[in-house]
């Protein structure tokens, strides 16, 4: 075997045997990153979710209808429809690790970006969704992320809670004030 045939065989073997690495890498975003990188920032309530197949029947997509009670950035109107990859349809489940989940009736603070077709999606996967809870005794509204590994300890840096630490509930009013301060700096 000549050296050129050997190198050709070696190259073909490398191409055939190589398997592509498949992974999702999510870069941590601070509140400033999320605020400036979002087209819309809204507070509201999930009205409904509807999972369905894409037109080529290769992926499941979920549309989330979100009733907006307060808009901090952008102008989505009273209703915002999010489109995200994944969901359950016809007995099949298509899951995207790190994606936020939505339940009708839940309240949330959402950081949203729009794809080239104008479809609204949560920014930074689960980083852009904060579940809102209201304390029954005081009426204080707090936020926190619910996807495992994404809980944060403060509103400014959104530094992650470490393994074994409990996730504190953060005042929604503090987060809204921080978002408004970032936008007031000229980051619109």
VMD Tcl script that builds the backbone (N, CA, C; Angstrom):
set m [mol new atoms 564]
animate dup $m
set s [atomselect $m all]
$s set {name element resname resid chain x y z} {
  {N N UNK 1 A 0.858 -1.176 0.000}
  {CA C UNK 1 A 0.000 0.000 0.000}
  {C C UNK 1 A 0.899 1.233 0.000}
  {N N UNK 2 A 0.567 2.143 -0.883}
  {CA C UNK 2 A 1.351 3.371 -0.945}
  {C C UNK 2 A 0.962 4.287 0.200}
  {N N UNK 3 A 1.823 5.214 0.478}
  {CA C UNK 3 A 1.571 6.159 1.577}
  {C C UNK 3 A 0.322 6.985 1.324}
  {N N UNK 4 A 0.066 7.370 0.079}
  {CA C UNK 4 A -1.124 8.186 -0.207}
  {C C UNK 4 A -2.401 7.375 0.006}
  {N N UNK 5 A -2.384 6.084 -0.375}
  {CA C UNK 5 A -3.575 5.252 -0.126}
  {C C UNK 5 A -3.776 5.031 1.369}
  {N N UNK 6 A -2.673 4.878 2.094}
  {CA C UNK 6 A -2.760 4.698 3.538}
  {C C UNK 6 A -3.389 5.931 4.203}
  {N N UNK 7 A -2.918 7.110 3.813}
  {CA C UNK 7 A -3.465 8.345 4.382}
  {C C UNK 7 A -4.930 8.532 3.998}
  {N N UNK 8 A -5.294 8.177 2.772}
  {CA C UNK 8 A -6.689 8.257 2.352}
  {C C UNK 8 A -7.549 7.310 3.182}
  {N N UNK 9 A -7.082 6.072 3.368}
  {CA C UNK 9 A -7.825 5.094 4.174}
  {C C UNK 9 A -7.944 5.570 5.617}
  {N N UNK 10 A -6.868 6.123 6.151}
  {CA C UNK 10 A -6.884 6.637 7.517}
  {C C UNK 10 A -7.886 7.794 7.650}
  {N N UNK 11 A -7.876 8.685 6.670}
  {CA C UNK 11 A -8.817 9.816 6.686}
  {C C UNK 11 A -10.258 9.358 6.588}
  {N N UNK 12 A -10.557 8.415 5.704}
  {CA C UNK 12 A -11.918 7.890 5.566}
  {C C UNK 12 A -12.365 7.177 6.834}
  {N N UNK 13 A -11.450 6.441 7.458}
  {CA C UNK 13 A -11.777 5.761 8.720}
  {C C UNK 13 A -12.119 6.783 9.796}
  {N N UNK 14 A -11.357 7.847 9.856}
  {CA C UNK 14 A -11.615 8.886 10.861}
  {C C UNK 14 A -12.976 9.533 10.640}
  {N N UNK 15 A -13.334 9.782 9.397}
  {CA C UNK 15 A -14.626 10.410 9.091}
  {C C UNK 15 A -15.770 9.465 9.413}
  {N N UNK 16 A -15.633 8.196 9.049}
  {CA C UNK 16 A -16.697 7.225 9.268}
  {C C UNK 16 A -16.873 6.933 10.751}
  {N N UNK 17 A -15.785 6.839 11.485}
  {CA C UNK 17 A -15.853 6.468 12.897}
  {C C UNK 17 A -16.146 7.647 13.818}
  {N N UNK 18 A -15.950 8.830 13.329}
  {CA C UNK 18 A -16.189 10.006 14.177}
  {C C UNK 18 A -17.669 10.148 14.446}
  {N N UNK 19 A -18.010 10.388 15.694}
  {CA C UNK 19 A -19.407 10.656 16.029}
  {C C UNK 19 A -19.505 12.079 16.522}
  {N N UNK 20 A -20.485 12.800 16.049}
  {CA C UNK 20 A -20.595 14.193 16.459}
  {C C UNK 20 A -20.962 14.304 17.937}
  {N N UNK 21 A -20.388 15.288 18.595}
  {CA C UNK 21 A -20.732 15.544 19.989}
  {C C UNK 21 A -22.028 16.333 20.022}
  {N N UNK 22 A -22.967 15.848 20.794}
  {CA C UNK 22 A -24.253 16.525 20.895}
  {C C UNK 22 A -24.422 16.972 22.347}
  {N N UNK 23 A -24.537 18.256 22.555}
  {CA C UNK 23 A -24.699 18.782 23.903}
  {C C UNK 23 A -25.353 20.149 23.834}
  {N N UNK 24 A -25.993 20.507 24.911}
  {CA C UNK 24 A -26.543 21.837 25.033}
  {C C UNK 24 A -25.702 22.583 26.041}
  {N N UNK 25 A -25.204 23.716 25.647}
  {CA C UNK 25 A -24.419 24.522 26.554}
  {C C UNK 25 A -25.166 25.820 26.790}
  {N N UNK 26 A -25.434 26.099 28.050}
  {CA C UNK 26 A -26.145 27.311 28.408}
  {C C UNK 26 A -25.188 28.207 29.178}
  {N N UNK 27 A -25.046 29.423 28.721}
  {CA C UNK 27 A -24.179 30.393 29.378}
  {C C UNK 27 A -25.000 31.142 30.423}
  {N N UNK 28 A -24.450 31.201 31.652}
  {CA C UNK 28 A -25.145 31.904 32.739}
  {C C UNK 28 A -25.348 33.373 32.375}
  {N N UNK 29 A -26.572 33.853 32.602}
  {CA C UNK 29 A -26.891 35.248 32.322}
  {C C UNK 29 A -27.260 35.967 33.608}
  {N N UNK 30 A -26.688 37.145 33.795}
  {CA C UNK 30 A -27.054 37.989 34.929}
  {C C UNK 30 A -28.387 38.659 34.614}
  {N N UNK 31 A -28.937 39.369 35.567}
  {CA C UNK 31 A -30.187 40.089 35.330}
  {C C UNK 31 A -29.990 41.126 34.226}
  {N N UNK 32 A -28.844 41.766 34.214}
  {CA C UNK 32 A -28.538 42.746 33.158}
  {C C UNK 32 A -28.531 42.060 31.783}
  {N N UNK 33 A -27.875 40.904 31.685}
  {CA C UNK 33 A -27.836 40.162 30.422}
  {C C UNK 33 A -29.246 39.801 29.954}
  {N N UNK 34 A -30.038 39.251 30.856}
  {CA C UNK 34 A -31.405 38.866 30.490}
  {C C UNK 34 A -32.234 40.079 30.078}
  {N N UNK 35 A -32.098 41.160 30.826}
  {CA C UNK 35 A -32.880 42.371 30.550}
  {C C UNK 35 A -32.526 42.959 29.182}
  {N N UNK 36 A -31.244 43.138 28.930}
  {CA C UNK 36 A -30.830 43.751 27.675}
  {C C UNK 36 A -30.989 42.812 26.479}
  {N N UNK 37 A -30.933 41.509 26.723}
  {CA C UNK 37 A -31.045 40.536 25.650}
  {C C UNK 37 A -32.463 40.082 25.350}
  {N N UNK 38 A -33.436 40.680 26.001}
  {CA C UNK 38 A -34.829 40.295 25.799}
  {C C UNK 38 A -35.585 41.373 25.037}
  {N N UNK 39 A -36.462 40.942 24.152}
  {CA C UNK 39 A -37.297 41.898 23.435}
  {C C UNK 39 A -38.497 42.303 24.283}
  {N N UNK 40 A -38.941 41.377 25.134}
  {CA C UNK 40 A -40.092 41.624 26.012}
  {C C UNK 40 A -39.781 41.082 27.401}
  {N N UNK 41 A -40.238 41.790 28.418}
  {CA C UNK 41 A -40.175 41.307 29.798}
  {C C UNK 41 A -41.568 41.537 30.363}
  {N N UNK 42 A -42.213 40.451 30.773}
  {CA C UNK 42 A -43.617 40.538 31.177}
  {C C UNK 42 A -43.895 39.757 32.448}
  {N N UNK 43 A -44.949 40.187 33.128}
  {CA C UNK 43 A -45.484 39.490 34.293}
  {C C UNK 43 A -46.912 39.125 33.940}
  {N N UNK 44 A -47.311 37.928 34.312}
  {CA C UNK 44 A -48.672 37.517 34.005}
  {C C UNK 44 A -48.959 36.097 34.422}
  {N N UNK 45 A -49.935 35.494 33.730}
  {CA C UNK 45 A -50.419 34.175 34.111}
  {C C UNK 45 A -50.574 33.288 32.873}
  {N N UNK 46 A -50.186 32.030 33.016}
  {CA C UNK 46 A -50.346 31.060 31.940}
  {C C UNK 46 A -51.830 30.718 31.821}
  {N N UNK 47 A -52.392 30.932 30.645}
  {CA C UNK 47 A -53.802 30.612 30.410}
  {C C UNK 47 A -53.953 29.173 29.943}
  {N N UNK 48 A -53.126 28.780 28.961}
  {CA C UNK 48 A -53.198 27.401 28.467}
  {C C UNK 48 A -51.909 27.026 27.756}
  {N N UNK 49 A -51.719 25.725 27.617}
  {CA C UNK 49 A -50.614 25.183 26.835}
  {C C UNK 49 A -51.200 24.216 25.812}
  {N N UNK 50 A -50.595 24.195 24.622}
  {CA C UNK 50 A -51.075 23.290 23.578}
  {C C UNK 50 A -49.873 22.726 22.830}
  {N N UNK 51 A -49.658 21.416 22.999}
  {CA C UNK 51 A -48.565 20.747 22.307}
  {C C UNK 51 A -49.083 20.183 20.992}
  {N N UNK 52 A -48.246 20.271 19.952}
  {CA C UNK 52 A -48.629 19.762 18.634}
  {C C UNK 52 A -47.373 19.454 17.833}
  {N N UNK 53 A -47.542 18.676 16.775}
  {CA C UNK 53 A -46.432 18.356 15.889}
  {C C UNK 53 A -46.149 19.529 14.962}
  {N N UNK 54 A -44.879 19.685 14.589}
  {CA C UNK 54 A -44.543 20.676 13.568}
  {C C UNK 54 A -45.096 20.177 12.223}
  {N N UNK 55 A -45.141 21.023 11.196}
  {CA C UNK 55 A -45.725 20.612 9.909}
  {C C UNK 55 A -45.109 19.356 9.292}
  {N N UNK 56 A -43.806 19.129 9.493}
  {CA C UNK 56 A -43.181 17.937 8.909}
  {C C UNK 56 A -43.283 16.723 9.829}
  {N N UNK 57 A -43.957 16.886 10.973}
  {CA C UNK 57 A -44.201 15.800 11.924}
  {C C UNK 57 A -42.889 15.181 12.435}
  {N N UNK 58 A -41.883 16.049 12.667}
  {CA C UNK 58 A -40.593 15.575 13.164}
  {C C UNK 58 A -40.289 16.054 14.582}
  {N N UNK 59 A -40.991 17.068 15.040}
  {CA C UNK 59 A -40.754 17.623 16.373}
  {C C UNK 59 A -42.082 18.015 16.998}
  {N N UNK 60 A -42.107 17.974 18.328}
  {CA C UNK 60 A -43.279 18.447 19.055}
  {C C UNK 60 A -42.982 19.852 19.558}
  {N N UNK 61 A -43.932 20.732 19.357}
  {CA C UNK 61 A -43.820 22.129 19.757}
  {C C UNK 61 A -44.974 22.435 20.714}
  {N N UNK 62 A -44.708 23.254 21.720}
  {CA C UNK 62 A -45.764 23.667 22.639}
  {C C UNK 62 A -45.972 25.167 22.538}
  {N N UNK 63 A -47.221 25.552 22.326}
  {CA C UNK 63 A -47.607 26.964 22.355}
  {C C UNK 63 A -48.166 27.250 23.738}
  {N N UNK 64 A -47.678 28.315 24.350}
  {CA C UNK 64 A -48.113 28.717 25.683}
  {C C UNK 64 A -48.800 30.069 25.559}
  {N N UNK 65 A -50.079 30.119 25.925}
  {CA C UNK 65 A -50.816 31.378 25.916}
  {C C UNK 65 A -50.659 32.011 27.290}
  {N N UNK 66 A -50.125 33.231 27.299}
  {CA C UNK 66 A -49.766 33.924 28.538}
  {C C UNK 66 A -50.512 35.248 28.583}
  {N N UNK 67 A -51.324 35.450 29.630}
  {CA C UNK 67 A -52.034 36.725 29.804}
  {C C UNK 67 A -51.123 37.691 30.549}
  {N N UNK 68 A -50.805 38.796 29.916}
  {CA C UNK 68 A -49.877 39.785 30.456}
  {C C UNK 68 A -50.620 40.761 31.361}
  {N N UNK 69 A -50.163 40.869 32.612}
  {CA C UNK 69 A -50.749 41.844 33.532}
  {C C UNK 69 A -49.860 43.082 33.647}
  {N N UNK 70 A -48.549 42.924 33.367}
  {CA C UNK 70 A -47.619 44.049 33.420}
  {C C UNK 70 A -46.503 43.809 32.408}
  {N N UNK 71 A -46.217 44.830 31.613}
  {CA C UNK 71 A -45.117 44.752 30.657}
  {C C UNK 71 A -44.014 45.701 31.104}
  {N N UNK 72 A -42.820 45.158 31.328}
  {CA C UNK 72 A -41.683 45.964 31.749}
  {C C UNK 72 A -40.833 46.401 30.564}
  {N N UNK 73 A -40.898 45.634 29.475}
  {CA C UNK 73 A -40.146 45.957 28.267}
  {C C UNK 73 A -40.894 45.360 27.085}
  {N N UNK 74 A -40.895 46.088 25.974}
  {CA C UNK 74 A -41.587 45.602 24.780}
  {C C UNK 74 A -43.058 45.966 24.839}
  {N N UNK 75 A -43.773 45.504 23.868}
  {CA C UNK 75 A -45.196 45.811 23.811}
  {C C UNK 75 A -46.000 44.636 23.303}
  {N N UNK 76 A -46.001 43.512 24.032}
  {CA C UNK 76 A -46.670 42.326 23.516}
  {C C UNK 76 A -48.192 42.383 23.570}
  {N N UNK 77 A -48.765 43.406 24.207}
  {CA C UNK 77 A -50.215 43.469 24.347}
  {C C UNK 77 A -50.689 42.677 25.558}
  {N N UNK 78 A -51.980 42.364 25.581}
  {CA C UNK 78 A -52.561 41.667 26.727}
  {C C UNK 78 A -52.287 40.168 26.714}
  {N N UNK 79 A -52.008 39.622 25.531}
  {CA C UNK 79 A -51.761 38.184 25.401}
  {C C UNK 79 A -50.459 37.977 24.645}
  {N N UNK 80 A -49.635 37.090 25.168}
  {CA C UNK 80 A -48.373 36.729 24.541}
  {C C UNK 80 A -48.406 35.227 24.300}
  {N N UNK 81 A -48.104 34.801 23.090}
  {CA C UNK 81 A -48.031 33.371 22.802}
  {C C UNK 81 A -46.571 32.988 22.639}
  {N N UNK 82 A -46.115 32.112 23.526}
  {CA C UNK 82 A -44.756 31.590 23.467}
  {C C UNK 82 A -44.770 30.317 22.638}
  {N N UNK 83 A -43.732 30.090 21.879}
  {CA C UNK 83 A -43.576 28.849 21.127}
  {C C UNK 83 A -42.264 28.230 21.564}
  {N N UNK 84 A -42.346 27.002 22.088}
  {CA C UNK 84 A -41.108 26.366 22.515}
  {C C UNK 84 A -41.054 24.924 22.049}
  {N N UNK 85 A -39.844 24.472 21.814}
  {CA C UNK 85 A -39.608 23.112 21.383}
  {C C UNK 85 A -39.866 22.168 22.551}
  {N N UNK 86 A -40.569 21.064 22.292}
  {CA C UNK 86 A -40.828 20.051 23.305}
  {C C UNK 86 A -42.284 20.003 23.704}
  {N N UNK 87 A -42.650 18.904 24.344}
  {CA C UNK 87 A -44.005 18.718 24.822}
  {C C UNK 87 A -44.477 17.290 24.632}
  {N N UNK 88 A -45.759 17.047 24.929}
  {CA C UNK 88 A -46.394 15.732 24.806}
  {C C UNK 88 A -47.507 15.815 23.778}
  {N N UNK 89 A -47.451 14.929 22.765}
  {CA C UNK 89 A -48.498 14.894 21.740}
  {C C UNK 89 A -48.659 13.464 21.221}
  {N N UNK 90 A -49.878 13.016 21.135}
  {CA C UNK 90 A -50.195 11.700 20.572}
  {C C UNK 90 A -49.424 10.576 21.248}
  {N N UNK 91 A -49.230 10.670 22.552}
  {CA C UNK 91 A -48.529 9.616 23.291}
  {C C UNK 91 A -47.020 9.685 23.207}
  {N N UNK 92 A -46.481 10.709 22.572}
  {CA C UNK 92 A -45.033 10.881 22.456}
  {C C UNK 92 A -44.603 12.089 23.272}
  {N N UNK 93 A -43.400 12.016 23.824}
  {CA C UNK 93 A -42.833 13.134 24.577}
  {C C UNK 93 A -41.524 13.542 23.922}
  {N N UNK 94 A -41.378 14.842 23.720}
  {CA C UNK 94 A -40.151 15.411 23.174}
  {C C UNK 94 A -39.672 16.402 24.225}
  {N N UNK 95 A -38.556 16.095 24.875}
  {CA C UNK 95 A -38.078 16.933 25.973}
  {C C UNK 95 A -36.780 17.621 25.594}
  {N N UNK 96 A -36.651 18.877 25.984}
  {CA C UNK 96 A -35.425 19.643 25.783}
  {C C UNK 96 A -34.879 19.973 27.170}
  {N N UNK 97 A -33.743 19.353 27.555}
  {CA C UNK 97 A -33.187 19.612 28.883}
  {C C UNK 97 A -32.950 21.107 29.104}
  {N N UNK 98 A -33.325 21.573 30.285}
  {CA C UNK 98 A -33.116 22.970 30.634}
  {C C UNK 98 A -34.224 23.912 30.199}
  {N N UNK 99 A -35.241 23.371 29.533}
  {CA C UNK 99 A -36.364 24.220 29.107}
  {C C UNK 99 A -37.340 24.421 30.256}
  {N N UNK 100 A -37.957 25.584 30.317}
  {CA C UNK 100 A -38.952 25.815 31.366}
  {C C UNK 100 A -40.235 25.035 31.073}
  {N N UNK 101 A -40.941 24.702 32.122}
  {CA C UNK 101 A -42.241 24.047 32.004}
  {C C UNK 101 A -43.317 25.047 32.382}
  {N N UNK 102 A -44.499 24.889 31.808}
  {CA C UNK 102 A -45.609 25.806 32.072}
  {C C UNK 102 A -46.849 25.019 32.464}
  {N N UNK 103 A -47.580 25.546 33.460}
  {CA C UNK 103 A -48.843 24.962 33.898}
  {C C UNK 103 A -49.913 26.042 33.862}
  {N N UNK 104 A -51.051 25.735 33.281}
  {CA C UNK 104 A -52.141 26.715 33.282}
  {C C UNK 104 A -52.449 27.180 34.705}
  {N N UNK 105 A -52.626 28.482 34.853}
  {CA C UNK 105 A -52.937 29.072 36.154}
  {C C UNK 105 A -51.740 29.621 36.891}
  {N N UNK 106 A -50.533 29.190 36.535}
  {CA C UNK 106 A -49.357 29.683 37.256}
  {C C UNK 106 A -49.011 31.097 36.820}
  {N N UNK 107 A -48.464 31.859 37.749}
  {CA C UNK 107 A -48.012 33.221 37.462}
  {C C UNK 107 A -46.503 33.198 37.283}
  {N N UNK 108 A -46.006 34.073 36.405}
  {CA C UNK 108 A -44.567 34.080 36.138}
  {C C UNK 108 A -44.107 35.445 35.653}
  {N N UNK 109 A -42.815 35.660 35.812}
  {CA C UNK 109 A -42.086 36.779 35.228}
  {C C UNK 109 A -41.265 36.148 34.109}
  {N N UNK 110 A -41.439 36.636 32.876}
  {CA C UNK 110 A -40.770 36.048 31.722}
  {C C UNK 110 A -39.873 37.052 31.006}
  {N N UNK 111 A -38.704 36.576 30.624}
  {CA C UNK 111 A -37.792 37.301 29.751}
  {C C UNK 111 A -37.896 36.617 28.397}
  {N N UNK 112 A -38.255 37.360 27.368}
  {CA C UNK 112 A -38.616 36.776 26.077}
  {C C UNK 112 A -37.753 37.338 24.958}
  {N N UNK 113 A -37.379 36.492 24.024}
  {CA C UNK 113 A -36.721 36.922 22.789}
  {C C UNK 113 A -37.567 36.419 21.631}
  {N N UNK 114 A -37.338 36.953 20.455}
  {CA C UNK 114 A -38.101 36.538 19.269}
  {C C UNK 114 A -37.148 36.006 18.201}
  {N N UNK 115 A -37.536 34.875 17.623}
  {CA C UNK 115 A -36.720 34.287 16.564}
  {C C UNK 115 A -36.949 35.048 15.262}
  {N N UNK 116 A -36.226 34.707 14.181}
  {CA C UNK 116 A -36.371 35.451 12.921}
  {C C UNK 116 A -37.797 35.458 12.360}
  {N N UNK 117 A -38.620 34.480 12.731}
  {CA C UNK 117 A -40.015 34.458 12.277}
  {C C UNK 117 A -40.932 35.256 13.210}
  {N N UNK 118 A -40.360 35.853 14.262}
  {CA C UNK 118 A -41.142 36.669 15.189}
  {C C UNK 118 A -41.797 35.894 16.310}
  {N N UNK 119 A -41.518 34.579 16.421}
  {CA C UNK 119 A -42.114 33.770 17.486}
  {C C UNK 119 A -41.440 34.076 18.809}
  {N N UNK 120 A -42.243 34.280 19.832}
  {CA C UNK 120 A -41.732 34.584 21.166}
  {C C UNK 120 A -41.285 33.304 21.860}
  {N N UNK 121 A -40.098 33.366 22.489}
  {CA C UNK 121 A -39.551 32.231 23.220}
  {C C UNK 121 A -38.893 32.731 24.492}
  {N N UNK 122 A -38.818 31.872 25.500}
  {CA C UNK 122 A -38.190 32.254 26.759}
  {C C UNK 122 A -36.685 32.389 26.533}
  {N N UNK 123 A -36.120 33.476 26.994}
  {CA C UNK 123 A -34.697 33.773 26.831}
  {C C UNK 123 A -33.861 32.897 27.765}
  {N N UNK 124 A -32.813 32.271 27.231}
  {CA C UNK 124 A -31.893 31.501 28.065}
  {C C UNK 124 A -32.482 30.223 28.615}
  {N N UNK 125 A -33.425 29.627 27.881}
  {CA C UNK 125 A -34.136 28.439 28.356}
  {C C UNK 125 A -34.758 28.760 29.713}
  {N N UNK 126 A -34.531 27.923 30.728}
  {CA C UNK 126 A -35.189 28.126 32.028}
  {C C UNK 126 A -34.685 29.353 32.771}
  {N N UNK 127 A -33.571 29.955 32.314}
  {CA C UNK 127 A -33.061 31.151 32.985}
  {C C UNK 127 A -34.040 32.319 32.869}
  {N N UNK 128 A -34.870 32.306 31.842}
  {CA C UNK 128 A -35.760 33.431 31.592}
  {C C UNK 128 A -37.159 33.282 32.164}
  {N N UNK 129 A -37.391 32.282 33.008}
  {CA C UNK 129 A -38.718 32.117 33.620}
  {C C UNK 129 A -38.583 32.066 35.140}
  {N N UNK 130 A -39.276 32.984 35.799}
  {CA C UNK 130 A -39.323 33.027 37.253}
  {C C UNK 130 A -40.759 32.816 37.700}
  {N N UNK 131 A -40.999 31.753 38.460}
  {CA C UNK 131 A -42.339 31.481 38.982}
  {C C UNK 131 A -42.640 32.477 40.103}
  {N N UNK 132 A -43.866 32.969 40.117}
  {CA C UNK 132 A -44.287 33.939 41.129}
  {C C UNK 132 A -45.204 33.239 42.133}
  {N N UNK 133 A -44.942 33.499 43.400}
  {CA C UNK 133 A -45.821 33.022 44.475}
  {C C UNK 133 A -46.214 34.218 45.325}
  {N N UNK 134 A -47.429 34.146 45.850}
  {CA C UNK 134 A -47.918 35.214 46.724}
  {C C UNK 134 A -48.102 34.646 48.125}
  {N N UNK 135 A -47.474 35.287 49.120}
  {CA C UNK 135 A -47.621 34.865 50.508}
  {C C UNK 135 A -49.048 35.183 50.957}
  {N N UNK 136 A -49.776 34.184 51.401}
  {CA C UNK 136 A -51.178 34.354 51.780}
  {C C UNK 136 A -51.345 35.311 52.958}
  {N N UNK 137 A -50.403 35.321 53.877}
  {CA C UNK 137 A -50.519 36.165 55.068}
  {C C UNK 137 A -50.167 37.621 54.787}
  {N N UNK 138 A -49.105 37.859 54.003}
  {CA C UNK 138 A -48.629 39.227 53.809}
  {C C UNK 138 A -48.985 39.810 52.443}
  {N N UNK 139 A -49.296 38.959 51.478}
  {CA C UNK 139 A -49.564 39.432 50.126}
  {C C UNK 139 A -48.305 39.726 49.332}
  {N N UNK 140 A -47.134 39.487 49.931}
  {CA C UNK 140 A -45.862 39.728 49.255}
  {C C UNK 140 A -45.667 38.713 48.139}
  {N N UNK 141 A -45.315 39.218 46.972}
  {CA C UNK 141 A -45.060 38.343 45.820}
  {C C UNK 141 A -43.565 38.108 45.694}
  {N N UNK 142 A -43.197 36.838 45.530}
  {CA C UNK 142 A -41.789 36.456 45.411}
  {C C UNK 142 A -41.583 35.647 44.136}
  {N N UNK 143 A -40.318 35.563 43.725}
  {CA C UNK 143 A -39.971 34.817 42.519}
  {C C UNK 143 A -38.843 33.835 42.800}
  {N N UNK 144 A -38.786 32.809 41.962}
  {CA C UNK 144 A -37.675 31.865 41.951}
  {C C UNK 144 A -37.821 30.996 40.715}
  {N N UNK 145 A -36.714 30.482 40.227}
  {CA C UNK 145 A -36.748 29.543 39.102}
  {C C UNK 145 A -37.074 28.153 39.649}
  {N N UNK 146 A -37.770 27.350 38.846}
  {CA C UNK 146 A -38.173 26.032 39.326}
  {C C UNK 146 A -37.430 24.869 38.692}
  {N N UNK 147 A -36.726 25.083 37.586}
  {CA C UNK 147 A -35.995 23.988 36.944}
  {C C UNK 147 A -34.743 23.694 37.766}
  {N N UNK 148 A -34.515 22.416 38.043}
  {CA C UNK 148 A -33.376 21.983 38.859}
  {C C UNK 148 A -32.070 22.579 38.341}
  {N N UNK 149 A -31.278 23.104 39.287}
  {CA C UNK 149 A -29.974 23.666 38.934}
  {C C UNK 149 A -29.992 25.106 38.474}
  {N N UNK 150 A -31.176 25.740 38.442}
  {CA C UNK 150 A -31.251 27.130 37.961}
  {C C UNK 150 A -31.654 28.132 39.037}
  {N N UNK 151 A -31.933 27.659 40.267}
  {CA C UNK 151 A -32.361 28.559 41.340}
  {C C UNK 151 A -31.255 29.572 41.646}
  {N N UNK 152 A -31.681 30.787 41.977}
  {CA C UNK 152 A -30.734 31.876 42.233}
  {C C UNK 152 A -30.848 32.387 43.656}
  {N N UNK 153 A -29.787 33.095 44.093}
  {CA C UNK 153 A -29.778 33.598 45.469}
  {C C UNK 153 A -29.947 35.110 45.584}
  {N N UNK 154 A -29.742 35.864 44.491}
  {CA C UNK 154 A -29.945 37.311 44.554}
  {C C UNK 154 A -30.450 37.819 43.210}
  {N N UNK 155 A -31.104 38.975 43.226}
  {CA C UNK 155 A -31.741 39.485 42.010}
  {C C UNK 155 A -30.778 40.186 41.059}
  {N N UNK 156 A -29.701 40.708 41.519}
  {CA C UNK 156 A -28.816 41.485 40.642}
  {C C UNK 156 A -27.944 40.586 39.763}
  {N N UNK 157 A -27.184 39.689 40.371}
  {CA C UNK 157 A -26.271 38.848 39.594}
  {C C UNK 157 A -26.918 37.543 39.147}
  {N N UNK 158 A -27.996 37.173 39.807}
  {CA C UNK 158 A -28.655 35.881 39.577}
  {C C UNK 158 A -27.667 34.734 39.783}
  {N N UNK 159 A -26.792 34.899 40.796}
  {CA C UNK 159 A -25.846 33.825 41.100}
  {C C UNK 159 A -26.617 32.592 41.566}
  {N N UNK 160 A -26.144 31.441 41.122}
  {CA C UNK 160 A -26.865 30.197 41.364}
  {C C UNK 160 A -26.711 29.712 42.794}
  {N N UNK 161 A -27.750 29.063 43.285}
  {CA C UNK 161 A -27.722 28.426 44.591}
  {C C UNK 161 A -26.887 27.159 44.446}
  {N N UNK 162 A -26.003 26.912 45.410}
  {CA C UNK 162 A -25.127 25.746 45.339}
  {C C UNK 162 A -25.847 24.456 45.703}
  {N N UNK 163 A -25.221 23.331 45.380}
  {CA C UNK 163 A -25.803 22.030 45.719}
  {C C UNK 163 A -26.028 21.915 47.229}
  {N N UNK 164 A -27.170 21.440 47.622}
  {CA C UNK 164 A -27.496 21.274 49.033}
  {C C UNK 164 A -28.026 22.525 49.712}
  {N N UNK 165 A -27.909 23.682 49.074}
  {CA C UNK 165 A -28.435 24.928 49.645}
  {C C UNK 165 A -29.912 25.057 49.308}
  {N N UNK 166 A -30.659 25.671 50.201}
  {CA C UNK 166 A -32.070 25.911 49.874}
  {C C UNK 166 A -32.179 27.218 49.084}
  {N N UNK 167 A -33.124 27.235 48.165}
  {CA C UNK 167 A -33.314 28.406 47.307}
  {C C UNK 167 A -34.223 29.415 48.004}
  {N N UNK 168 A -33.731 30.632 48.231}
  {CA C UNK 168 A -34.571 31.644 48.871}
  {C C UNK 168 A -35.616 32.187 47.902}
  {N N UNK 169 A -36.753 32.590 48.412}
  {CA C UNK 169 A -37.746 33.296 47.604}
  {C C UNK 169 A -37.288 34.754 47.561}
  {N N UNK 170 A -37.242 35.333 46.370}
  {CA C UNK 170 A -36.762 36.700 46.183}
  {C C UNK 170 A -37.949 37.627 45.936}
  {N N UNK 171 A -37.972 38.797 46.567}
  {CA C UNK 171 A -39.103 39.718 46.358}
  {C C UNK 171 A -39.242 40.142 44.892}
  {N N UNK 172 A -40.417 39.954 44.331}
  {CA C UNK 172 A -40.689 40.372 42.951}
  {C C UNK 172 A -40.447 41.864 42.799}
  {N N UNK 173 A -40.846 42.648 43.793}
  {CA C UNK 173 A -40.676 44.109 43.718}
  {C C UNK 173 A -39.197 44.476 43.551}
  {N N UNK 174 A -38.291 43.758 44.229}
  {CA C UNK 174 A -36.856 44.030 44.092}
  {C C UNK 174 A -36.377 43.725 42.670}
  {N N UNK 175 A -36.866 42.619 42.108}
  {CA C UNK 175 A -36.450 42.263 40.755}
  {C C UNK 175 A -36.973 43.282 39.753}
  {N N UNK 176 A -38.219 43.694 39.904}
  {CA C UNK 176 A -38.799 44.696 39.005}
  {C C UNK 176 A -38.013 46.001 39.098}
  {N N UNK 177 A -37.653 46.409 40.308}
  {CA C UNK 177 A -36.868 47.645 40.487}
  {C C UNK 177 A -35.516 47.539 39.797}
  {N N UNK 178 A -34.862 46.411 39.917}
  {CA C UNK 178 A -33.564 46.206 39.260}
  {C C UNK 178 A -33.702 46.253 37.739}
  {N N UNK 179 A -34.738 45.601 37.206}
  {CA C UNK 179 A -34.980 45.614 35.758}
  {C C UNK 179 A -35.211 47.045 35.280}
  {N N UNK 180 A -36.045 47.790 36.003}
  {CA C UNK 180 A -36.333 49.165 35.625}
  {C C UNK 180 A -35.086 50.037 35.691}
  {N N UNK 181 A -34.211 49.791 36.670}
  {CA C UNK 181 A -32.962 50.563 36.772}
  {C C UNK 181 A -32.048 50.268 35.579}
  {N N UNK 182 A -31.969 49.015 35.174}
  {CA C UNK 182 A -31.150 48.643 34.012}
  {C C UNK 182 A -31.701 49.331 32.746}
  {N N UNK 183 A -33.002 49.291 32.587}
  {CA C UNK 183 A -33.615 49.927 31.411}
  {C C UNK 183 A -33.445 51.447 31.433}
  {N N UNK 184 A -33.494 52.051 32.627}
  {CA C UNK 184 A -33.346 53.501 32.754}
  {C C UNK 184 A -31.923 53.955 32.404}
  {N N UNK 185 A -30.948 53.047 32.530}
  {CA C UNK 185 A -29.556 53.384 32.193}
  {C C UNK 185 A -29.369 53.568 30.687}
  {N N UNK 186 A -30.422 53.313 29.935}
  {CA C UNK 186 A -30.314 53.470 28.485}
  {C C UNK 186 A -30.195 52.157 27.761}
  {N N UNK 187 A -30.488 51.057 28.436}
  {CA C UNK 187 A -30.358 49.752 27.815}
  {C C UNK 187 A -31.590 49.304 27.076}
  {N N UNK 188 A -32.398 50.224 26.606}
  {CA C UNK 188 A -33.639 49.835 25.910}
  {C C UNK 188 A -33.352 49.272 24.566}
}
mol reanalyze $m
mol bondsrecalc $m
mol representation Tube
mol addrep $m
